[in-house]
């Protein structure tokens, strides 16, 4: 009986760990071209929720993207509802196979991403400060292109395989030429 319980519990963890494949979105439009969308100025706003879904923080972000060949540099300036300011600078490389790799000072190792149709999926680990300590939190980050100006973003956060929270963002590209 005990071994059956362990097998069922293990299967539940495997099923919970499975995520949607970005290829499921390959027919969706408009196509998400990461470099095209984030080149220039983008404004964003969002929220952080804990593992129970409780809103814990809100924030605004000013983003400036510069593309040079196969490198996108994103300068993100965050302002949180408690007045805290934070900056992250991403260096994102477009690989020959169509995937992306990204680095930032608080990203552990490299972020990896792949786009299909109107969706982009990022996988990375972010070093987050919490109460004087720092924790590496795994992000399963999904972006969905809505139209020329808008992108939705939902990122599930995990530690040791368990959900610890969610970040939801809304992006608006500035100065879009019709």
Secondary structure, DSSP 8 states (H G I E B T S, - for coil): -HHHHHHHHHHHHHHHH----GGGGTT-SS---HHHHHSEEEEEEEEEEETT--EEEEEEEEEEEEEETTEEEEEEEEEETTS-EEEEEEEEEE-TTS-EEEE-TTEEEEEEEEEETTEEEEEEEEEEEETTEEEEEEEEEEEEE-SSSEEEEEEEEEETTEEEEEEEEEEEESS---
